Amino acid sequence: MLPQTQFVKLPAEARHATGSVTFPRGFRAAGVAAGIKRSSRLDVGLLVSDAPCISAALFTQNAAAAAPVHITRESGRTHALRGCVVNSGNANAYTGEQGLADARHMRALAAELLQLDEREVAVASTGVIGEQLPMAKIDHGIRAAAAELSAGGGLRFSSAIRTTDRHPKRGAIAVDVPGGEVRLGFAAKGAGMICPNMATMLCFITCDAALEVRQWQDLAGAAVRESFNRITVDGQESTNDMVLALANGASGVRLDAEGSRRVGEALRAALECLAIAVVADGEGASTVVRLSVTGAADDEEAEAVARAIADSPLVKTAFYGDDPNWGRIAQAAGQALARGQRLPTASARPPLIHPLRLDIAYGDLPVVTGENPRPLDDEERSGLHRYLEQPEVDVSVHLYRGSASTHVYFSDLTHQYVTLNAEYST
Protein backbone atom coordinates (compact mmCIF):
# COMPACT_ATOMS: atom_id res chain seq x y z
CA MET A 1 0.00 0.00 0.00
CA LEU A 2 1.22 3.52 -0.77
CA PRO A 3 2.38 5.71 2.14
CA GLN A 4 -0.54 7.57 3.70
CA THR A 5 -0.76 11.35 4.03
CA GLN A 6 -3.54 13.79 4.82
CA PHE A 7 -2.38 15.97 1.93
CA VAL A 8 -3.32 13.52 -0.86
CA LYS A 9 -6.42 11.52 -1.73
CA LEU A 10 -6.62 9.05 -4.59
CA PRO A 11 -9.12 10.00 -7.32
CA ALA A 12 -12.45 8.21 -7.27
CA GLU A 13 -11.53 5.84 -10.10
CA ALA A 14 -8.38 4.57 -8.31
CA ARG A 15 -7.94 2.24 -5.36
CA HIS A 16 -5.00 0.98 -3.33
CA ALA A 17 -3.74 -2.54 -4.01
CA THR A 18 -1.26 -4.90 -2.42
CA GLY A 19 2.18 -5.07 -3.93
CA SER A 20 4.78 -2.94 -5.62
CA VAL A 21 6.38 -2.82 -9.08
CA THR A 22 5.23 -6.32 -9.98
CA PHE A 23 1.54 -5.65 -9.34
CA PRO A 24 0.99 -4.64 -13.01
CA ARG A 25 0.77 -7.64 -15.32
CA GLY A 26 3.92 -8.88 -17.02
CA PHE A 27 6.62 -7.58 -14.64
CA ARG A 28 9.11 -9.59 -12.58
CA ALA A 29 11.61 -8.38 -10.01
CA ALA A 30 14.08 -9.53 -7.37
CA GLY A 31 16.23 -8.14 -4.56
CA VAL A 32 19.25 -9.85 -2.99
CA ALA A 33 21.98 -9.16 -0.45
CA ALA A 34 25.34 -9.06 -2.24
CA GLY A 35 27.40 -7.68 0.63
CA ILE A 36 27.81 -4.12 -0.68
CA LYS A 37 26.32 -2.70 2.51
CA ARG A 38 28.08 -3.30 5.81
CA SER A 39 24.90 -4.92 7.09
CA SER A 40 23.34 -7.98 5.52
CA ARG A 41 20.49 -5.95 4.02
CA LEU A 42 19.34 -6.33 0.42
CA ASP A 43 21.44 -4.20 -1.94
CA VAL A 44 21.06 -5.40 -5.56
CA GLY A 45 17.78 -5.37 -7.47
CA LEU A 46 16.53 -6.34 -10.92
CA LEU A 47 13.27 -5.34 -12.59
CA VAL A 48 12.13 -6.53 -16.03
CA SER A 49 9.06 -6.62 -18.24
CA ASP A 50 8.28 -9.84 -20.06
CA ALA A 51 7.11 -7.81 -23.05
CA PRO A 52 8.61 -4.79 -24.85
CA CYS A 53 7.92 -1.47 -23.16
CA ILE A 54 7.65 2.18 -23.80
CA SER A 55 9.36 4.27 -21.14
CA ALA A 56 9.86 7.69 -19.63
CA ALA A 57 13.14 8.47 -17.89
CA LEU A 58 13.99 11.63 -15.94
CA PHE A 59 17.42 12.35 -14.49
CA THR A 60 19.29 14.65 -12.14
CA GLN A 61 20.59 17.90 -13.61
CA ASN A 62 23.62 17.90 -11.30
CA ALA A 63 26.82 18.57 -13.27
CA ALA A 64 28.51 15.86 -11.19
CA ALA A 65 25.98 13.25 -12.29
CA ALA A 66 26.97 9.69 -11.43
CA ALA A 67 28.24 7.09 -13.89
CA PRO A 68 24.95 5.12 -14.10
CA VAL A 69 23.08 8.32 -14.94
CA HIS A 70 25.54 9.08 -17.75
CA ILE A 71 25.36 5.57 -19.16
CA THR A 72 21.55 5.32 -19.09
CA ARG A 73 20.90 8.87 -20.27
CA GLU A 74 23.46 8.97 -23.07
CA SER A 75 23.41 5.47 -24.56
CA GLY A 76 20.17 3.88 -23.37
CA ARG A 77 16.96 3.68 -25.37
CA THR A 78 15.24 5.93 -22.85
CA HIS A 79 11.94 5.76 -24.79
CA ALA A 80 11.95 1.94 -24.87
CA LEU A 81 13.65 0.68 -21.71
CA ARG A 82 12.45 -2.72 -20.58
CA GLY A 83 14.38 -3.40 -17.37
CA CYS A 84 16.81 -2.02 -14.85
CA VAL A 85 19.60 -3.12 -12.54
CA VAL A 86 20.09 -1.21 -9.29
CA ASN A 87 22.57 -1.33 -6.43
CA SER A 88 22.45 0.49 -3.11
CA GLY A 89 25.26 1.20 -0.66
CA ASN A 90 27.55 2.77 -3.27
CA ALA A 91 26.63 5.65 -5.60
CA ASN A 92 29.31 5.03 -8.25
CA ALA A 93 29.53 8.83 -8.45
CA TYR A 94 32.69 10.82 -9.07
CA THR A 95 34.54 7.58 -9.83
CA GLY A 96 36.09 8.53 -13.19
CA GLU A 97 36.57 6.21 -16.14
CA GLN A 98 36.51 3.15 -13.90
CA GLY A 99 33.07 4.11 -12.66
CA LEU A 100 31.77 4.44 -16.22
CA ALA A 101 33.26 1.07 -17.13
CA ASP A 102 31.66 -0.52 -14.06
CA ALA A 103 28.24 0.93 -14.90
CA ARG A 104 28.56 -0.41 -18.46
CA HIS A 105 29.49 -3.82 -17.08
CA MET A 106 26.48 -3.86 -14.76
CA ARG A 107 24.20 -3.05 -17.67
CA ALA A 108 25.81 -5.57 -20.02
CA LEU A 109 25.67 -8.42 -17.49
CA ALA A 110 22.04 -7.69 -16.58
CA ALA A 111 21.09 -7.51 -20.27
CA GLU A 112 22.79 -10.84 -20.96
CA LEU A 113 20.99 -12.56 -18.10
CA LEU A 114 17.66 -10.96 -19.02
CA GLN A 115 18.21 -11.73 -22.72
CA LEU A 116 17.73 -8.09 -23.70
CA ASP A 117 19.60 -5.57 -25.80
CA GLU A 118 21.76 -3.70 -23.26
CA ARG A 119 20.30 -0.40 -24.52
CA GLU A 120 16.96 -1.61 -23.11
CA VAL A 121 18.38 -1.84 -19.59
CA ALA A 122 18.78 1.13 -17.24
CA VAL A 123 21.41 1.10 -14.52
CA ALA A 124 21.09 3.00 -11.23
CA SER A 125 23.16 3.26 -8.06
CA THR A 126 22.71 4.98 -4.71
CA GLY A 127 24.88 5.36 -1.62
CA VAL A 128 28.26 6.83 -0.76
CA ILE A 129 29.89 9.14 -3.34
CA GLY A 130 33.53 8.74 -4.39
CA GLU A 131 34.11 5.02 -3.81
CA GLN A 132 34.66 2.42 -6.52
CA LEU A 133 32.07 -0.33 -6.78
CA PRO A 134 33.01 -3.76 -5.37
CA MET A 135 32.48 -5.43 -8.73
CA ALA A 136 32.95 -9.02 -7.55
CA LYS A 137 30.03 -8.53 -5.15
CA ILE A 138 28.03 -6.67 -7.80
CA ASP A 139 28.50 -9.51 -10.30
CA HIS A 140 27.42 -12.10 -7.76
CA GLY A 141 24.41 -10.00 -6.79
CA ILE A 142 23.19 -9.49 -10.37
CA ARG A 143 23.46 -13.19 -11.12
CA ALA A 144 21.66 -14.11 -7.91
CA ALA A 145 18.89 -11.60 -8.58
CA ALA A 146 18.41 -12.88 -12.14
CA ALA A 147 17.94 -16.39 -10.75
CA GLU A 148 15.28 -15.16 -8.30
CA LEU A 149 13.17 -13.02 -10.64
CA SER A 150 9.46 -13.54 -10.03
CA ALA A 151 6.09 -11.85 -10.18
CA GLY A 152 6.22 -11.74 -6.37
CA GLY A 153 9.63 -10.09 -6.16
CA GLY A 154 8.50 -6.47 -6.09
CA LEU A 155 8.75 -6.05 -2.33
CA ARG A 156 12.32 -7.39 -2.21
CA PHE A 157 13.26 -5.11 -5.11
CA SER A 158 11.86 -2.09 -3.28
CA SER A 159 13.91 -3.02 -0.19
CA ALA A 160 17.10 -3.51 -2.20
CA ILE A 161 17.15 0.12 -3.42
CA ARG A 162 17.02 1.70 0.08
CA THR A 163 19.92 3.40 1.88
CA THR A 164 19.19 5.61 4.91
CA ASP A 165 15.43 5.25 4.46
CA ARG A 166 13.72 4.39 7.72
CA HIS A 167 10.52 3.33 5.99
CA PRO A 168 9.65 1.67 2.66
CA LYS A 169 8.25 3.82 -0.12
CA ARG A 170 6.28 1.54 -2.38
CA GLY A 171 2.77 0.60 -3.32
CA ALA A 172 0.31 -0.23 -6.06
CA ILE A 173 -2.99 1.06 -7.37
CA ALA A 174 -5.68 -0.12 -9.77
CA VAL A 175 -7.44 2.42 -11.96
CA ASP A 176 -10.82 1.86 -13.63
CA VAL A 177 -10.82 3.30 -17.15
CA PRO A 178 -13.09 2.89 -20.17
CA GLY A 179 -12.20 -0.55 -21.45
CA GLY A 180 -11.06 -2.17 -18.21
CA GLU A 181 -8.59 -1.96 -15.34
CA VAL A 182 -5.08 -0.50 -15.49
CA ARG A 183 -2.53 -1.34 -12.83
CA LEU A 184 0.35 0.84 -11.58
CA GLY A 185 3.22 -0.21 -9.31
CA PHE A 186 5.82 1.87 -7.47
CA ALA A 187 9.14 1.56 -5.65
CA ALA A 188 11.10 4.62 -4.50
CA LYS A 189 13.90 5.57 -2.14
CA GLY A 190 15.10 8.86 -0.73
CA ALA A 191 15.67 10.52 2.62
CA GLY A 192 18.60 12.93 2.34
CA MET A 193 20.30 14.98 -0.38
CA ILE A 194 16.83 15.90 -1.61
CA CYS A 195 16.13 18.98 -3.72
CA PRO A 196 13.97 19.03 -6.84
CA ASN A 197 15.28 19.18 -10.38
CA MET A 198 13.69 16.53 -12.60
CA ALA A 199 13.80 13.62 -10.17
CA THR A 200 15.31 14.01 -6.65
CA MET A 201 15.79 10.34 -5.73
CA LEU A 202 15.27 6.90 -7.26
CA CYS A 203 11.77 5.92 -8.29
CA PHE A 204 10.61 3.03 -10.46
CA ILE A 205 7.09 3.00 -11.91
CA THR A 206 5.41 0.16 -13.79
CA CYS A 207 2.16 0.19 -15.73
CA ASP A 208 0.32 -2.40 -17.85
CA ALA A 209 -1.71 0.00 -20.01
CA ALA A 210 -1.21 0.22 -23.77
CA LEU A 211 -0.01 3.76 -24.52
CA GLU A 212 1.92 5.77 -27.07
CA VAL A 213 5.42 6.89 -26.09
CA ARG A 214 4.61 10.60 -26.06
CA GLN A 215 1.39 9.97 -24.14
CA TRP A 216 3.24 8.06 -21.40
CA GLN A 217 6.12 10.53 -21.24
CA ASP A 218 3.68 13.44 -20.91
CA LEU A 219 1.80 11.69 -18.09
CA ALA A 220 5.00 10.78 -16.22
CA GLY A 221 6.59 14.18 -16.71
CA ALA A 222 3.52 16.02 -15.45
CA ALA A 223 3.26 13.74 -12.40
CA VAL A 224 6.94 14.24 -11.51
CA ARG A 225 6.66 18.02 -11.80
CA GLU A 226 3.80 18.06 -9.31
CA SER A 227 5.33 15.58 -6.87
CA PHE A 228 9.08 14.96 -6.70
CA ASN A 229 9.78 18.47 -8.01
CA ARG A 230 7.71 19.92 -5.16
CA ILE A 231 9.85 18.62 -2.26
CA THR A 232 13.01 19.52 -0.40
CA VAL A 233 14.75 18.06 2.63
CA ASP A 234 18.11 19.82 2.65
CA GLY A 235 18.33 21.79 -0.61
CA GLN A 236 20.92 19.37 -2.01
CA GLU A 237 20.35 17.84 -5.43
CA SER A 238 21.75 14.32 -5.66
CA THR A 239 24.22 13.06 -8.25
CA ASN A 240 22.17 9.91 -8.86
CA ASP A 241 18.53 11.01 -9.16
CA MET A 242 16.43 9.00 -11.57
CA VAL A 243 12.76 8.33 -12.23
CA LEU A 244 12.09 5.42 -14.58
CA ALA A 245 8.55 4.64 -15.76
CA LEU A 246 7.84 1.48 -17.79
CA ALA A 247 4.56 0.63 -19.55
CA ASN A 248 4.22 -2.76 -21.29
CA GLY A 249 0.60 -2.89 -22.48
CA ALA A 250 0.09 -6.32 -20.89
CA SER A 251 -3.48 -5.49 -19.81
CA GLY A 252 -4.51 -4.91 -23.41
CA VAL A 253 -6.34 -1.77 -22.27
CA ARG A 254 -5.76 1.20 -24.56
CA LEU A 255 -6.23 4.64 -23.08
CA ASP A 256 -8.51 7.12 -24.77
CA ALA A 257 -8.58 10.75 -23.62
CA GLU A 258 -10.72 9.92 -20.57
CA GLY A 259 -8.59 6.92 -19.64
CA SER A 260 -5.44 8.96 -20.01
CA ARG A 261 -6.88 11.61 -17.71
CA ARG A 262 -7.78 9.05 -15.05
CA VAL A 263 -4.39 7.32 -15.16
CA GLY A 264 -2.63 10.69 -15.10
CA GLU A 265 -4.52 11.82 -12.02
CA ALA A 266 -3.89 8.51 -10.25
CA LEU A 267 -0.20 8.59 -11.17
CA ARG A 268 0.17 12.12 -9.87
CA ALA A 269 -1.56 11.25 -6.58
CA ALA A 270 0.61 8.16 -6.11
CA LEU A 271 3.84 10.06 -6.78
CA GLU A 272 2.74 12.80 -4.39
CA CYS A 273 2.27 10.16 -1.68
CA LEU A 274 5.78 8.84 -2.35
CA ALA A 275 7.30 12.32 -2.52
CA ILE A 276 5.77 13.33 0.80
CA ALA A 277 7.01 10.06 2.27
CA VAL A 278 10.53 11.04 1.17
CA VAL A 279 10.17 14.31 3.08
CA ALA A 280 8.71 12.56 6.12
CA ASP A 281 11.69 10.19 6.07
CA GLY A 282 14.17 13.05 5.69
CA GLU A 283 17.03 11.67 7.79
CA GLY A 284 15.64 12.42 11.22
CA ALA A 285 12.66 14.49 10.11
CA SER A 286 9.71 14.66 12.50
CA THR A 287 7.43 17.10 10.64
CA VAL A 288 6.31 17.56 7.02
CA VAL A 289 5.24 21.10 6.11
CA ARG A 290 3.13 21.93 3.09
CA LEU A 291 3.96 25.53 2.21
CA SER A 292 1.68 27.47 -0.14
CA VAL A 293 2.83 30.79 -1.58
CA THR A 294 0.25 32.98 -3.29
CA GLY A 295 0.09 36.56 -4.50
CA ALA A 296 3.52 36.52 -6.17
CA ALA A 297 4.37 38.75 -9.11
CA ASP A 298 5.16 35.76 -11.36
CA ASP A 299 5.91 32.03 -11.21
CA GLU A 300 9.64 32.60 -10.79
CA GLU A 301 9.09 34.87 -7.79
CA ALA A 302 6.65 32.43 -6.19
CA GLU A 303 9.16 29.61 -6.59
CA ALA A 304 12.04 31.68 -5.21
CA VAL A 305 10.11 32.66 -2.09
CA ALA A 306 8.88 29.11 -1.49
CA ARG A 307 12.37 27.65 -1.84
CA ALA A 308 13.93 30.31 0.39
CA ILE A 309 11.48 29.52 3.17
CA ALA A 310 11.57 25.75 2.73
CA ASP A 311 15.38 25.54 2.67
CA SER A 312 16.01 27.99 5.54
CA PRO A 313 17.69 26.17 8.45
CA LEU A 314 16.16 28.75 10.78
CA VAL A 315 12.66 27.98 9.56
CA LYS A 316 13.29 24.24 9.62
CA THR A 317 14.67 24.19 13.16
CA ALA A 318 11.71 26.28 14.37
CA PHE A 319 9.35 23.58 13.09
CA TYR A 320 11.45 20.94 14.84
CA GLY A 321 10.87 22.81 18.09
CA ASP A 322 7.12 23.31 17.36
CA ASP A 323 7.92 27.02 17.60
CA PRO A 324 5.53 29.36 15.69
CA ASN A 325 8.35 31.81 14.93
CA TRP A 326 6.78 33.43 11.89
CA GLY A 327 9.51 36.09 11.85
CA ARG A 328 11.82 33.52 10.27
CA ILE A 329 9.32 32.95 7.47
CA ALA A 330 9.01 36.69 6.86
CA GLN A 331 12.80 37.07 6.86
CA ALA A 332 13.29 34.28 4.31
CA ALA A 333 10.56 35.69 2.05
CA GLY A 334 12.06 39.16 2.19
CA GLN A 335 15.53 37.83 1.44
CA ALA A 336 14.27 36.01 -1.65
CA LEU A 337 12.45 39.09 -2.91
CA ALA A 338 15.56 41.26 -2.46
CA ARG A 339 17.83 39.00 -4.50
CA GLY A 340 18.63 40.47 -7.88
CA GLN A 341 17.81 44.02 -6.85
CA ARG A 342 20.56 46.60 -7.23
CA LEU A 343 21.90 47.78 -3.89
CA PRO A 344 22.67 51.53 -3.51
CA THR A 345 26.31 52.62 -3.50
CA ALA A 346 27.75 54.53 -0.55
CA SER A 347 27.31 57.84 -2.38
CA ALA A 348 23.89 57.09 -3.76
CA ARG A 349 20.77 58.24 -2.03
CA PRO A 350 19.11 55.14 -0.58
CA PRO A 351 15.76 54.25 -2.16
CA LEU A 352 12.53 54.62 -0.28
CA ILE A 353 11.73 51.12 1.00
CA HIS A 354 8.15 50.26 1.77
CA PRO A 355 7.42 47.60 4.39
CA LEU A 356 6.81 44.17 2.89
CA ARG A 357 3.13 43.26 2.99
CA LEU A 358 2.33 39.63 3.53
CA ASP A 359 -0.09 37.31 5.26
CA ILE A 360 1.16 34.25 7.14
CA ALA A 361 -1.08 31.50 8.49
CA TYR A 362 -0.47 28.19 10.25
CA GLY A 363 -3.31 25.94 9.17
CA ASP A 364 -6.47 28.04 9.45
CA LEU A 365 -4.96 30.45 11.98
CA PRO A 366 -3.60 33.75 10.58
CA VAL A 367 -0.63 35.16 12.54
CA VAL A 368 0.30 38.07 10.23
CA THR A 369 -2.07 40.19 8.15
CA GLY A 370 -0.63 42.78 5.80
CA GLU A 371 2.15 44.57 7.64
CA ASN A 372 0.95 43.72 11.14
CA PRO A 373 1.22 40.77 13.52
CA ARG A 374 -2.16 39.48 14.60
CA PRO A 375 -2.52 39.30 18.40
CA LEU A 376 -3.42 35.81 19.61
CA ASP A 377 -5.35 35.05 22.76
CA ASP A 378 -4.34 32.25 25.12
CA GLU A 379 -6.68 29.72 23.53
CA GLU A 380 -5.34 30.47 20.05
CA ARG A 381 -1.72 30.17 21.24
CA SER A 382 -2.43 26.81 22.87
CA GLY A 383 -4.20 25.59 19.75
CA LEU A 384 -1.31 26.73 17.56
CA HIS A 385 1.24 24.82 19.65
CA ARG A 386 -0.94 21.69 19.50
CA TYR A 387 -1.25 22.10 15.74
CA LEU A 388 2.53 22.33 15.27
CA GLU A 389 3.01 19.08 17.20
CA GLN A 390 1.29 17.18 14.38
CA PRO A 391 3.44 15.24 11.89
CA GLU A 392 1.94 17.16 8.92
CA VAL A 393 1.17 20.88 8.99
CA ASP A 394 0.04 23.54 6.51
CA VAL A 395 1.61 27.00 6.21
CA SER A 396 0.46 29.69 3.79
CA VAL A 397 2.14 32.93 2.74
CA HIS A 398 0.41 35.61 0.64
CA LEU A 399 2.61 38.35 -0.91
CA TYR A 400 0.21 41.01 -2.30
CA ARG A 401 2.35 41.34 -5.45
CA GLY A 402 0.39 39.55 -8.17
CA SER A 403 -1.54 36.39 -8.95
CA ALA A 404 1.16 33.71 -9.24
CA SER A 405 1.31 30.83 -6.77
CA THR A 406 3.16 27.61 -5.97
CA HIS A 407 3.59 25.04 -3.22
CA VAL A 408 6.37 22.90 -1.81
CA TYR A 409 6.70 20.17 0.80
CA PHE A 410 9.63 20.35 3.21
CA SER A 411 10.85 18.77 6.43
CA ASP A 412 12.12 20.13 9.71
CA LEU A 413 15.80 19.90 10.67
CA THR A 414 16.66 17.73 13.65
CA HIS A 415 19.67 16.63 15.69
CA GLN A 416 19.48 13.24 14.00
CA TYR A 417 20.08 14.75 10.55
CA VAL A 418 23.40 16.18 11.74
CA THR A 419 24.40 12.95 13.48
CA LEU A 420 23.57 10.74 10.50
CA ASN A 421 25.33 12.90 7.91
CA ALA A 422 28.37 13.47 10.11
CA GLU A 423 28.93 9.70 10.13
CA TYR A 424 27.55 8.72 6.70
CA SER A 425 30.76 7.39 5.12
CA THR A 426 32.44 6.14 8.32
N, C-alpha and C positions, 0 to 999 in steps of 0.2 A: 504494500500500500504506500502511496506517496506520503511524504511528510505533511503533517497537518499544520495549518496556520489560519488565524482568524482573518487574515488579509485577502484570502483567495477562496473562491467557491467554484467548483466545477460547473460548466454549463449544463443545462437541463438534459441535453442529449448524451452526456458522458457519465460514466460511473467507474468507481475504483474497482480494480481487479487484483487478484493475487499474482505476484510474480515480478519480473523485471524485464530485461531485454529479450528474453526468450518467450515472453507471453504472446507476441504476434506470431502468426503461423510461419513456419519455414526458417526459423533462426535457431542456432545452437551456440552454446558458449561453455566455457570452463574457466576455473581459477585454481591455481596450485601454489604451493609454497616451494620456491626454488632456493631459498636461503639468501636472497639479496638483502632483506631486512635482518636486523640483529635478532629480532624475535623469530618465532616460527610461523608468523602470520602469512597469509596468502599474498603473493607478490607478482605473479605472472598470469595474465588473462588472455584468452582468445575469444573472439566473437566472429561468427560467419553466417551468411545466408546460404541456404541450399539452392537458391535460384539467383540469377543476375539481378542486380539492384540499380536503382538510381540513387544518387546521394547528394547531400549538401554538407560542405565542410567549411568551418569558420575557424580562424587561427588568431593567435596573439599578434599584435602589431609591435611588440618589443623588438628593438634592433638587435638584441642579444638572443634572438629566438634559438631554441634548442635544436639539436641535430634532427630528432624525429619530426619536428615541425618543418624544417627545411626539406627533408626527404619527401614527406607526404605532400607538402604544398607544391613543390617544384617539379616532382617527377611522377606523382600519383595521378590516377584518373579520378580527380576529385568529384566529377559528376557521375561516376559509375563505380564507386568503391563497393566492395562486397564483403569485406571482413577487416578485422584489425587485430593487432597484437600489442599488448600493453604491459609495461612493467612499472612497479612502484618501488620506492626506496632509493632510487637513483634517477636524477633528472636527465642525464646525458646532455647537459647544457654547459656551454663554454668548455668543450672537450676537444676542439680542434678537428683535424682531419681524421684522427682515430675515432672520435665520436660519430662523425658522418659515416665512416666505414662500418662501425658497429650497428648503427641504425639501418643501413642497407642490408647488413647480414641478418638482422632480426626480421626484416621484411621478406627477404629472399627465402629464409628457412620456413617462416610461417606460410608463405605462398606455396612452397613445395609440398608441405604437409597437408595443406588445404586443397591442393591441386587447382590453384588459381594463378593467373598472370600476376606477377608481383606488383604491377601498377594498380591492381584491384585491392591491394591490402594497405591499410593505413598503419602507421607505427606511432605509438605515443609512449612517453615516459614521464614520471613524476617523482620528485624526491629531492635529494641534496644536489646542489649545483657544483660543478667543478671537479667531479670525480669520475674516472673512467668506469664503464660498466664491467662487472665481473662476467665476462662472456661465457665462461664454462658453465656457470650457474644459469645464465640466461638461456643457453642452448638446451640444457637439461629441462628447464622450466617450459620452454615452448614445446618440446617434444612430449613432455608429460601432459600438458594442457591439450594438445592435439589428440592424444589418446583418450582423453576424458570428455571430449565434446559431447554435449547432449542437449535435448530440449529442456531439461531441468537444471541446466548449469548457470542460469542467469544470476542467481543469488551469489554463487561463488565468484563469478566474474565481477560482480559489483563490489565484493569484499576485496578482491585482488588489486583493485585500482586505488585503494585508500592509503593515505599516509597519516597525517595528524588528525584526521577526522575522528571525532568521538562517536558519531552516529552515522548509520548508513543513509545514503541519499539515493533512493531507488523507488521504483513503483511501476504500476501498469494501469491503463485505463482502456475501456471499451467505449466506442462512440457509435451511436445509431445514426446512420445516414441513409438517404434514399438508395435502395438497392441492397442493404444489408448492414453488417457490423464490421467496423474497422477497429483493429487493435493497435495500441501504442505501448512501447516498453521503454524504460529509462534506467540508466545507471550513471551517477555523477559522483565526483569527489571535489573537495575544496574546503579549506578552513582558514588558511593564511595566504599572504601574498595575493590578495584579491582586490582588483580594481578594474572596472569595465573597459574593454576595448575589443570588441568582436566576440570574446568568449569568456575569459576570466577563470577557467578551471578546466577539468576534463569532464565531458558529458557525452554519453553515447545514447542515441535514440534509435529505436527500431519501429517500423510500421509495415503493415501488410496490405495497405491500399495500393491500387493501381493508379499511378499518377504520371504526369509528364515531368521531365527534369525541372523545367523553369517553374512549374506549379509547386513542386516540392521545395525547391530552393527559396521561393518567395515565402512560403509558409514557415519554413524553418528560420529564415532570416528575420522575418517580422517577429516571431516568437522570442528569438534571442535578444533582439533590440529591447523588447519590453520586459525582459526577465533578467538574464545574466548581465546585460548592459545597464541595469538599474541598481546594482549593488556595489558596496565597497566595505571592506573590513579594515584595511590599513593603507589604502591608496597606492598599493604596489602592484603593478601589472606583471604577471608571471612570464617567464621565458617559455613555458610549455603549454599554454592555454590552447585547448582544442574542443570544438563541438563537432561531432560527427553524427549525421542523421542518415539512416539507411531505410529505403522503402523497396520491398521486393514484389509487391502485387500478388502475394500468395493467397489472399482472400478472394481474389477475382472481382472485388468491388471497385468499380471505377467511380471517381468523384466528379459529379457535376458541380455547378457553381454553389448550390446549397450544401452539398457534401463537403466541398472544399472549405466553405465558411465554418461548418461545424467542427471539422478536424482542426482547422486553424485556431479556433477559439479554445478547443480542448488542449491542443498542444501548448498554446500560450499559458493557460492556467497551470498545466503540469510543470512547465519550466519555471513559472513564478514560484510554485511550491518548492521546487528544488533550489532555486536561487535564494529564497528566504531561508531555507535550511542551511545553505552555505554560510549565510550571515549569522544565523543562530549558533552555528558550530565554530564561529570565528576565533579559534585558538584561545579559549578562556572566556568567550563572550557570555554574558548573562542576560542581555537585553537586545532585542531587535527594534529599531526605530524606523517607522515609515515617515519620511519627511516629504511634505508637499510644498512646493514653492509656486505661488501664483502672483499675478500682477507685475511680471517682469516686462522689460521693454521689448525683448525678443527671446527666441529660443536659446541663443548662446548665453545671454545674461542669466536666464533662469537656470541653465545648467551650471554656470560658473558659481552662482550663489549656492545652489544645492550641494555641489561638490565641496565648496569651501566649508560649509557647515558640517557635512557628513564626515569629512576627513580631518576636522580639527581635533587634536588630542585633548584640548580643553573641554570641548563639547562632549566628547566621548567619555572622558573620565567623570564629568558631571552626571551623565546617565548611569555610569557604574555606581556612583554614590547615591542614586535616586534623588539628586539635587536639582530642583527646578531653577537653575541659574540661567535665566533667559538672556542675561547680559552677554554670555559667551556666544549665543546664537546671533544676537545683534552685532557683536564685534566681527564675527566671521562673515556675515552678510555685507557689512560695510567695507571690510577689507577686499572682498571680491569685487564690489562695485567700484572701488577706487583704482583697481589695477588697470593699467593702460591709460589712465589720465595723466596729463602733463603736470608735474609738480612745479610750483613757482620757484624762480631763482631767488637768491638772497636779495637782489636789488629790485626784483619785481614786486609790485603791489599784490599782496595775497588776494585771491578771489573771495567773493562773498560765498560762504558755505552755508547752505540751508540744512537744518537738521533732517536726518534720514527718517522718512515716514515708513512705518511698517507695523503690521499686526503679527503677533505671535500667540499661538494657542497650543496647549497640551490637551489632546483629545478635544472635548467640547468646551474646555475652559479657557477663555482668552486671558492672557496675562499682560499683553501690551496692545494698545489700540492707538494707531496713528503715531504720535510722538510721545505718548504718555503711558507710564506703567498703570495697570489697573489694580487698585487696592483690592486685596482679598481678605475676606473675613476668616475667622478661625475654622469654620466648617469647610470652606473652600480650600484652605491650606491643607487641612487634614486629608480631604478627598484627593488633592493633587499628589500628596506624598504616597497615598495608597495606590493611585493610578500608576505612578512611576515605578512601583515595586512589581508591576506585571512584567511578564517576559516579552510582550509585544506592546508597543505604544505608538500613538500617532502624534506628530508634531506638524503644524502648518505655519507657514510664513507668507504674508502678503506684502508686496513691495510698493504698490501705488504708482507704478511706472509704465504700465501697459497691460496687455492681455495675454502674454505668453506664460506658460506654466510647465512644470515638470515634476517628477517625483524620484526618490531614490530610497533604497533600504540600506541602513548601516547598523553596525554593532557598537556596543560600548567598548571601552578599553580597560582591561583588568590586569591585576598583578600576574595572573597566570600567562597572559600573552607575553609579557616580558620574560618570565621564567622559561617558557617553552622555547622562545626564539633565541634566548641567550645560550641555550644548550643544544640547539637543533642538530648541529653536525658533530657533536662530541658525546 
